Amino acid sequence: MSKIKLTKTELKAQQESLRQYLRFLPTLQLKKQQLQLEIRLSRERLEENRRAEDRLEEQLAAWIGVFADETMTRQLCNGLRLVSIRRGSMNIAGVMVPTFDGADFEVPVLDPVMTGWYYDESLEALKNAVSLRAAGRIIEEQERLLSRELRVTTQRVNLFEKVKIPECRENIRRIRVQISDQETAAVARSKIAKEKSSEALI
């Protein structure tokens, strides 16, 4: 415990500190709860994203024969190019986190006579697979950022609850005891002085 002055000025300072801690603590606790909720929601979103990837993989399994065709695979892989992943951002409980806003692809224009009937559908499936993977990575980044902020907020809540508030209350108690003792001693000295002055007058 830090060394404190046992004075009325220090008592006021400690009482003000205690008031501030008690005022900020509910805000920190609310932020902690919001972060816990958002982390749970981001985990649910990530799980849903993974389920969507699994469903897409099952659908793509039907295309195995198509992708076995080397010419078709070359057309798809050479034709489809990821241009950019569009990211946004949003504020969650005071933390700026990225959001997935979409993916842009460059698709070459091919001669419809030279491409198979399945080209458009398989191209769409590949675009969906790439988009889902990109969205999953961004959701993982959201969760990382929120988890880091939750750790910091939890440390602050614990600091206030377990250290600062009890320390202030103990300091206030010690100062009040000291001030009370000083006032009692002052009254006793005053009585003794009064008695001595009365005796001197007799």
PAZAPA-4460 file (N, C-alpha, C; in steps of 0.05 Angstrom, whole numbers, plus 32768, in hexadecimal, padded with zeros to 4 digits):
% residues 202
    n_x    n_y    n_z   ca_x   ca_y   ca_z    c_x    c_y    c_z   seq   type   mol
   8011   7FE8   8000   8000   8000   8000   8012   8019   8000     1      M     A
   800B   802D   7FF0   801B   8045   7FED   8019   8056   8007     2      S     A
   802E   8065   800B   8030   8077   8023   801D   808E   801D     3      K     A
   800C   8094   8030   7FFA   80AB   802D   7FFC   80BD   8045     4      I     A
   7FF5   80D6   8041   7FF5   80EA   8057   7FDA   80E7   8065     5      K     A
   7FDB   80E7   807F   7FC3   80E4   808F   7FB7   80FF   8096     6      L     A
   7FAF   810D   8081   7FA4   8128   8084   7F88   812B   8078     7      T     A
   7F7B   8141   807E   7F60   8145   8072   7F62   814A   8054     8      K     A
   7F77   8156   804B   7F7B   815B   802E   7F7D   8140   8020     9      T     A
   7F8D   812E   802C   7F91   8114   8020   7F77   8104   8021    10      E     A
   7F67   8108   8036   7F4D   80FB   8039   7F3B   8103   8022    11      L     A
   7F3B   811D   801B   7F2A   8127   8005   7F34   811B   7FEB    12      K     A
   7F4E   811A   7FE7   7F59   810F   7FCE   7F52   80F1   7FCB    13      A     A
   7F54   80E2   7FE1   7F4D   80C6   7FE0   7F2F   80C1   7FDB    14      Q     A
   7F1E   80D2   7FE7   7F01   80D0   7FE2   7EFA   80D7   7FC5    15      Q     A
   7F08   80EA   7FBA   7F04   80F1   7F9D   7F0D   80DB   7F8B    16      E     A
   7F24   80CF   7F91   7F2D   80B8   7F82   7F19   80A1   7F83    17      S     A
   7F0F   809B   7F9B   7EFC   8086   7F9E   7EE3   808B   7F8E    18      L     A
   7ED9   80A4   7F8F   7EC2   80AC   7F7F   7EC6   80A7   7F61    19      R     A
   7EDE   80AE   7F58   7EE4   80AA   7F3B   7EE5   808C   7F34    20      Q     A
   7EF2   807C   7F45   7EF4   805F   7F3F   7ED8   8053   7F3F    21      Y     A
   7EC7   805B   7F52   7EAC   8050   7F54   7E9B   8059   7F3C    22      L     A
   7EA1   8071   7F31   7E93   807B   7F1A   7E9B   806D   7F00    23      R     A
   7EB5   8068   7EFD   7EBF   805B   7EE5   7EBC   803D   7EE4    24      F     A
   7EBB   8030   7EFB   7EB9   8013   7EFD   7EA1   8008   7EEE    25      L     A
   7E89   8012   7EF2   7E72   8007   7EE3   7E75   8009   7EC4    26      P     A
   7E81   801F   7EBB   7E86   8022   7E9E   7E99   800D   7E94    27      T     A
   7EAE   8008   7EA3   7EC1   7FF3   7E9C   7EB4   7FD7   7E9C    28      L     A
   7EA3   7FD2   7EB0   7E96   7FB9   7EB2   7E83   7FB5   7E9B    29      Q     A
   7E75   7FCA   7E93   7E63   7FC9   7E7C   7E72   7FC3   7E62    30      L     A
   7E89   7FD1   7E60   7E9A   7FCD   7E48   7EA4   7FB0   7E47    31      K     A
   7EAB   7FA5   7E5E   7EB4   7F89   7E5F   7E9E   7F76   7E56    32      K     A
   7E85   7F7B   7E60   7E6E   7F6A   7E58   7E69   7F6C   7E3A    33      Q     A
   7E6B   7F85   7E2F   7E66   7F89   7E12   7E7B   7F7A   7E02    34      Q     A
   7E94   7F7C   7E0B   7EAA   7F6E   7DFC   7EA6   7F50   7DFD    35      L     A
   7E9E   7F46   7E14   7E99   7F29   7E17   7E83   7F20   7E04    36      Q     A
   7E6E   7F30   7E02   7E58   7F2A   7DF0   7E61   7F2B   7DD3    37      L     A
   7E70   7F40   7DCC   7E79   7F43   7DB0   7E8C   7F2D   7DA8    38      E     A
   7E9D   7F24   7DBB   7EAF   7F0E   7DB5   7E9F   7EF4   7DB0    39      I     A
   7E8B   7EF0   7DC0   7E7A   7ED8   7DBC   7E6C   7EDA   7DA1    40      R     A
   7E62   7EF2   7D99   7E54   7EF5   7D80   7E68   7EF1   7D68    41      L     A
   7E81   7EFB   7D6C   7E94   7EF8   7D56   7E9C   7EDB   7D53    42      S     A
   7E9D   7ECC   7D69   7EA2   7EAF   7D67   7E8B   7EA1   7D59    43      R     A
   7E73   7EAA   7D5F   7E5C   7E9E   7D51   7E5D   7EA4   7D33    44      E     A
   7E64   7EBD   7D2C   7E67   7EC4   7D10   7E7C   7EB4   7D02    45      R     A
   7E92   7EB0   7D10   7EA8   7EA0   7D05   7E9F   7E83   7D01    46      L     A
   7E90   7E78   7D14   7E86   7E5D   7D11   7E73   7E5B   7CFA    47      E     A
   7E62   7E6E   7CF7   7E4F   7E6E   7CE0   7E5F   7E70   7CC5    48      E     A
   7E74   7E81   7CC6   7E85   7E83   7CAE   7E91   7E68   7CA6    49      N     A
   7E9B   7E5A   7CBB   7EA7   7E40   7CB6   7E93   7E2B   7CAC    50      R     A
   7E7B   7E2D   7CB7   7E65   7E1B   7CAE   7E5F   7E21   7C90    51      R     A
   7E5E   7E3B   7C89   7E59   7E42   7C6D   7E6F   7E38   7C5B    52      A     A
   7E88   7E39   7C65   7E9F   7E2E   7C55   7E9B   7E10   7C51    53      E     A
   7E93   7E02   7C67   7E8F   7DE5   7C65   7E79   7DDF   7C51    54      D     A
   7E63   7DEE   7C52   7E4D   7DE9   7C3F   7E56   7DEE   7C22    55      R     A
   7E67   7E03   7C1F   7E71   7E09   7C04   7E83   7DF2   7BFA    56      L     A
   7E94   7DE8   7C0D   7EA6   7DD2   7C05   7E96   7DBA   7BFC    57      E     A
   7E7F   7DB4   7C0A   7E6E   7D9E   7C02   7E63   7DA3   7BE6    58      E     A
   7E5B   7DBC   7BE1   7E50   7DC2   7BC6   7E66   7DBF   7BB1    59      Q     A
   7E7F   7DC7   7BB9   7E95   7DC6   7BA6   7E9D   7DA9   7BA0    60      L     A
   7E97   7D97   7BB3   7E9D   7D7B   7BAF   7E90   7D70   7B95    61      A     A
   7E79   7D7C   7B8F   7E6B   7D73   7B76   7E7A   7D7C   7B5D    62      A     A
   7E8C   7D90   7B61   7E9B   7D9B   7B4A   7EB6   7D8D   7B46    63      W     A
   7EBC   7D79   7B56   7ED6   7D6C   7B55   7EDD   7D63   7B38    64      I     A
   7ECA   7D58   7B2B   7ECF   7D4F   7B0F   7ED6   7D66   7AFD    65      G     A
   7EC9   7D7D   7B01   7ECE   7D94   7AF1   7EEB   7D9E   7AF6    66      V     A
   7EF3   7D9F   7B10   7F0D   7DA9   7B16   7F23   7D95   7B0E    67      F     A
   7F1B   7D7C   7B09   7F2F   7D69   7AFF   7F37   7D6F   7AE2    68      A     A
   7F26   7D7E   7AD5   7F2C   7D86   7AB9   7F40   7D9D   7ABA    69      D     A
   7F59   7D97   7AB2   7F6F   7DAA   7AB4   7F69   7DC4   7AA5    70      E     A
   7F5D   7DC2   7A8E   7F57   7DDB   7A7F   7F43   7DED   7A8E    71      T     A
   7F2F   7DE0   7A99   7F1B   7DEF   7AA9   7F27   7DFC   7AC1    72      M     A
   7F38   7DED   7ACF   7F45   7DF7   7AE7   7F57   7E0F   7AE0    73      T     A
   7F65   7E0D   7ACA   7F77   7E22   7AC1   7F67   7E3B   7ABA    74      R     A
   7F50   7E37   7AAD   7F3E   7E4E   7AA6   7F35   7E5C   7ABF    75      Q     A
   7F2C   7E4C   7AD3   7F22   7E58   7AEC   7F38   7E66   7AFB    76      L     A
   7F4E   7E58   7AFF   7F64   7E63   7B10   7F71   7E7B   7B02    77      C     A
   7F75   7E7A   7AE8   7F82   7E90   7ADB   7F6E   7EA7   7AD6    78      N     A
   7F54   7E9F   7AD5   7F40   7EB4   7ACF   7F38   7EC4   7AE7    79      G     A
   7F36   7EB7   7AFE   7F2C   7EC5   7B16   7F43   7ED1   7B25    80      L     A
   7F40   7EEB   7B2B   7F56   7EF9   7B3A   7F49   7F0A   7B50    81      R     A
   7F52   7F06   7B68   7F49   7F17   7B7F   7F56   7F32   7B7C    82      L     A
   7F45   7F47   7B79   7F4F   7F62   7B76   7F53   7F6F   7B91    83      V     A
   7F3F   7F6D   7BA2   7F41   7F79   7BBD   7F2C   7F6E   7BD0    84      S     A
   7F33   7F70   7BE9   7F20   7F69   7BFE   7F17   7F83   7C0B    85      I     A
   7EFE   7F89   7C0A   7EF4   7FA2   7C15   7EEF   7F9F   7C33    86      R     A
   7EFC   7FB0   7C42   7EFA   7FAF   7C5F   7EEE   7FCA   7C69    87      R     A
   7EDD   7FC8   7C7C   7ED3   7FDF   7C89   7EDC   7FDF   7CA6    88      G     A
   7ED0   7FEF   7CB7   7ED7   7FEE   7CD3   7EBE   7FF7   7CE3    89      S     A
   7EBD   7FED   7CFB   7EA7   7FF6   7D0D   7EB1   7FF6   7D2A    90      M     A
   7EA4   8006   7D3A   7EAB   8009   7D56   7E9A   7FF7   7D67    91      N     A
   7EA8   7FE5   7D75   7E9A   7FD2   7D87   7EA5   7FD7   7DA3    92      I     A
   7E95   7FE2   7DB4   7E9D   7FE7   7DD0   7EB7   7FF7   7DD2    93      A     A
   7EBA   800A   7DC0   7ED2   801B   7DC0   7EE9   8010   7DB1    94      G     A
   7EE6   7FFA   7DA3   7EFC   7FEE   7D94   7EF5   7FEE   7D77    95      V     A
   7F07   7FF9   7D66   7F03   7FF9   7D49   7F0B   7FDE   7D3F    96      M     A
   7EF9   7FD0   7D32   7EFE   7FB6   7D27   7EF8   7FB6   7D09    97      V     A
   7F06   7FA5   7CFA   7F01   7FA4   7CDD   7EE8   7F94   7CD7    98      P     A
   7EDB   7F9A   7CC1   7EC4   7F8B   7CB7   7EC9   7F83   7C9A    99      T     A
   7EBC   7F6D   7C93   7EBF   7F63   7C77   7EA8   7F70   7C66   100      F     A
   7EB0   7F80   7C53   7E9C   7F8D   7C42   7E99   7F80   7C26   101      D     A
   7EAA   7F6D   7C21   7EA8   7F5F   7C07   7EC3   7F5B   7BFA   102      G     A
   7EC2   7F4C   7BE4   7EDB   7F47   7BD5   7ED5   7F4D   7BB8   103      A     A
   7EE9   7F59   7BAB   7EE6   7F60   7B8E   7EF8   7F4E   7B7E   104      D     A
   7EED   7F44   7B69   7EFC   7F31   7B57   7EFD   7F3C   7B3B   105      F     A
   7F12   7F34   7B2E   7F14   7F3A   7B11   7F0F   7F1F   7B03   106      E     A
   7EFB   7F20   7AF2   7EF3   7F08   7AE3   7EF6   7F0D   7AC5   107      V     A
   7F06   7EFD   7AB7   7F09   7F02   7A9B   7EF0   7EFB   7A8B   108      P     A
   7EEC   7F09   7A75   7ED5   7F02   7A64   7EDE   7EEC   7A51   109      V     A
   7ED2   7ED5   7A53   7ED9   7EBE   7A42   7EC4   7EBA   7A2D   110      L     A
   7ECC   7EAD   7A18   7EB9   7EA6   7A03   7EA6   7E91   7A0E   111      D     A
   7E8C   7E96   7A0E   7E78   7E83   7A19   7E78   7E69   7A0A   112      P     A
   7E80   7E69   79F1   7E81   7E51   79E1   7E98   7E3F   79EA   113      V     A
   7EAE   7E4C   79F3   7EC6   7E3C   79FA   7EC6   7E33   7A18   114      M     A
   7EB4   7E3E   7A28   7EB3   7E36   7A44   7E9B   7E24   7A49   115      T     A
   7E9F   7E13   7A5E   7E8A   7E00   7A64   7E73   7E0D   7A72   116      G     A
   7E5C   7DFF   7A73   7E44   7E09   7A80   7E48   7E0E   7A9E   117      W     A
   7E5B   7E00   7AA9   7E60   7E02   7AC6   7E73   7E18   7ACE   118      Y     A
   7E7E   7E26   7ABB   7E93   7E3A   7AC1   7E88   7E50   7AD4   119      Y     A
   7E71   7E5C   7ACE   7E66   7E71   7ADE   7E61   7E68   7AFB   120      D     A
   7E54   7E51   7AFD   7E4E   7E47   7B18   7E67   7E40   7B28   121      E     A
   7E7A   7E34   7B1C   7E93   7E2D   7B2A   7EA3   7E46   7B31   122      S     A
   7EA2   7E5A   7B20   7EAF   7E73   7B25   7EA2   7E81   7B3E   123      L     A
   7E88   7E80   7B3F   7E79   7E8C   7B55   7E80   7E7D   7B6F   124      E     A
   7E82   7E63   7B6E   7E89   7E53   7B85   7EA5   7E5A   7B8F   125      A     A
   7EB8   7E5E   7B7D   7ED3   7E66   7B85   7ED3   7E82   7B92   126      L     A
   7EC4   7E94   7B86   7EC2   7EAF   7B92   7EB7   7EAE   7BAE   127      K     A
   7EA2   7E9E   7BB2   7E96   7E9B   7BCD   7EAB   7E8F   7BE0   128      N     A
   7EBA   7E7B   7BD7   7ECE   7E6F   7BE9   7EE3   7E83   7BF2   129      A     A
   7EED   7E93   7BDF   7F01   7EA8   7BE5   7EF5   7EBD   7BF8   130      V     A
   7EDC   7EC5   7BF3   7ECF   7ED9   7C03   7ECB   7ECF   7C20   131      S     A
   7EC2   7EB6   7C22   7EBE   7EAB   7C3D   7ED8   7EA9   7C4D   132      L     A
   7EED   7EA1   7C3F   7F07   7EA0   7C4C   7F11   7EBB   7C56   133      R     A
   7F0D   7ED0   7C45   7F15   7EEB   7C4C   7F04   7EF5   7C64   134      A     A
   7EEA   7EF0   7C63   7ED8   7EF8   7C78   7EE0   7EEB   7C92   135      A     A
   7EE7   7ED1   7C91   7EF0   7EC3   7CA9   7F09   7ECF   7CB6   136      G     A
   7F1C   7ED6   7CA5   7F34   7EE3   7CB0   7F2E   7EFD   7CBE   137      R     A
   7F1C   7F0D   7CB2   7F15   7F26   7CBE   7F06   7F22   7CD9   138      I     A
   7EF5   7F0F   7CDA   7EE7   7F09   7CF3   7EFB   7F00   7D08   139      I     A
   7F0F   7EF0   7D00   7F23   7EE8   7D14   7F33   7F00   7D1E   140      E     A
   7F38   7F13   7D0C   7F46   7F2C   7D15   7F34   7F3C   7D28   141      E     A
   7F1A   7F3D   7D22   7F07   7F4A   7D35   7F09   7F3E   7D51   142      Q     A
   7F08   7F24   7D51   7F09   7F15   7D6B   7F23   7F1B   7D7A   143      E     A
   7F3A   7F1B   7D6B   7F54   7F20   7D77   7F54   7F3C   7D84   144      R     A
   7F4B   7F50   7D76   7F4A   7F6C   7D80   7F38   7F6E   7D98   145      L     A
   7F21   7F62   7D97   7F0E   7F64   7DAD   7F19   7F55   7DC6   146      L     A
   7F26   7F3E   7DC1   7F31   7F2F   7DD8   7F48   7F3E   7DE5   147      S     A
   7F58   7F4C   7DD5   7F6D   7F5C   7DE1   7F62   7F72   7DF2   148      R     A
   7F4D   7F80   7DE7   7F40   7F96   7DF7   7F33   7F8B   7E10   149      E     A
   7F27   7F73   7E0E   7F1B   7F67   7E26   7F2F   7F61   7E3B   150      L     A
   7F47   7F58   7E34   7F5C   7F53   7E48   7F63   7F6D   7E56   151      R     A
   7F67   7F83   7E47   7F6E   7F9D   7E53   7F58   7FA7   7E65   152      V     A
   7F3F   7FA5   7E5B   7F28   7FAE   7E6B   7F25   7F9E   7E85   153      T     A
   7F29   7F83   7E83   7F27   7F72   7E9A   7F3C   7F79   7EAF   154      T     A
   7F55   7F7F   7EA5   7F6A   7F88   7EB7   7F63   7FA1   7EC6   155      Q     A
   7F56   7FB4   7EB7   7F4E   7FCD   7EC4   7F38   7FC9   7ED8   156      R     A
   7F25   7FB8   7ED1   7F0F   7FB2   7EE4   7F1B   7FA6   7EFD   157      V     A
   7F2D   7F93   7EFA   7F39   7F86   7F11   7F4A   7F99   7F21   158      N     A
   7F58   7FAB   7F13   7F68   7FC0   7F21   7F56   7FD1   7F33   159      L     A
   7F40   7FDA   7F28   7F2D   7FEB   7F37   7F20   7FDB   7F4E   160      F     A
   7F16   7FC4   7F48   7F07   7FB4   7F5C   7F19   7FA9   7F72   161      E     A
   7F30   7F9F   7F6A   7F41   7F90   7F7E   7F57   7FA1   7F8A   162      K     A
   7F5E   7FB7   7F7D   7F75   7FC7   7F87   7F6D   7FE3   7F8F   163      V     A
   7F65   7FF3   7F7B   7F62   800F   7F7F   7F4B   8016   7F93   164      K     A
   7F34   800A   7F8F   7F1D   8010   7FA0   7F22   8007   7FBD   165      I     A
   7F2B   7FEE   7FC1   7F31   7FE6   7FDD   7F47   7FF7   7FEA   166      P     A
   7F5B   7FFE   7FD9   7F72   800E   7FE3   7F68   802A   7FEC   167      E     A
   7F57   8036   7FDC   7F4B   8051   7FE3   7F3A   804E   7FFD   168      C     A
   7F2A   803A   7FFE   7F19   8037   8016   7F2A   8033   802F   169      R     A
   7F40   8023   802D   7F51   801F   8043   7F60   8039   804B   170      E     A
   7F69   8048   8037   7F76   8062   803C   7F63   8075   804A   171      N     A
   7F4A   8076   8041   7F36   8088   804D   7F31   807F   806A   172      I     A
   7F2F   8065   806F   7F2B   805B   808A   7F43   8064   809C   173      R     A
   7F5C   805F   8093   7F73   8066   80A3   7F75   8084   80A9   174      R     A
   7F6F   8095   8094   7F70   80B2   8098   7F5B   80BA   80AC   175      I     A
   7F42   80AF   80AA   7F2D   80B6   80BD   7F34   80AF   80D9   176      R     A
   7F40   8097   80DD   7F48   808F   80F7   7F5D   80A2   8102   177      V     A
   7F71   80A9   80F1   7F86   80BC   80FA   7F7A   80D7   8101   178      Q     A
   7F68   80E1   80F0   7F5C   80FC   80F5   7F4C   80FB   810F   179      I     A
   7F3D   80E5   8112   7F2D   80E2   812A   7F3E   80E1   8143   180      S     A
   7F55   80D2   8141   7F68   80D1   8158   7F73   80ED   815E   181      D     A
   7F7A   80FB   8149   7F85   8116   814C   7F70   8129   8159   182      Q     A
   7F57   8127   8150   7F42   8138   815C   7F3D   8131   8179   183      E     A
   7F3D   8116   817F   7F3A   810D   819B   7F51   8118   81AD   184      T     A
   7F69   8116   81A2   7F81   811F   81B1   7F7F   813E   81B5   185      A     A
   7F75   814C   81A0   7F73   8169   81A2   7F5F   8171   81B8   186      A     A
   7F48   8162   81B9   7F33   8167   81CD   7F3F   8162   81E9   187      V     A
   7F4E   814B   81EB   7F5A   8144   8205   7F6E   815A   820E   188      A     A
   7F7F   8162   81FB   7F92   8178   8201   7F84   8191   820A   189      R     A
   7F6E   8197   81FC   7F5F   81B0   8202   7F54   81AE   821E   190      S     A
   7F4A   8197   8226   7F3E   8193   8241   7F54   8196   8256   191      K     A
   7F6B   8189   8250   7F82   818B   8263   7F8B   81A7   8266   192      I     A
   7F8D   81B5   824F   7F96   81D1   8250   7F81   81E2   825F   193      A     A
   7F68   81DD   825C   7F53   81EC   8269   7F54   81E7   8288   194      K     A
   7F58   81CD   828F   7F5B   81C7   82AB   7F73   81D4   82B8   195      E     A
   7F89   81D4   82A9   7FA1   81E1   82B4   7F9D   81FF   82B7   196      K     A
   7F90   820A   82A4   7F8C   8227   82A5   7F78   822E   82BC   197      S     A
   7F65   821B   82C1   7F52   821F   82D7   7F60   821D   82F2   198      S     A
   7F73   8209   82F3   7F83   8205   830C   7F95   821D   8311   199      E     A
   7F9F   8228   82FC   7FB2   823F   82FF   7FA3   8257   8309   200      A     A
   7F8A   8259   8302   7F7A   8270   830B   7F72   826E   8329   201      L     A
   7F72   8255   8333   7F69   8251   834F   7F7F   8258   8363   202      I     A
***
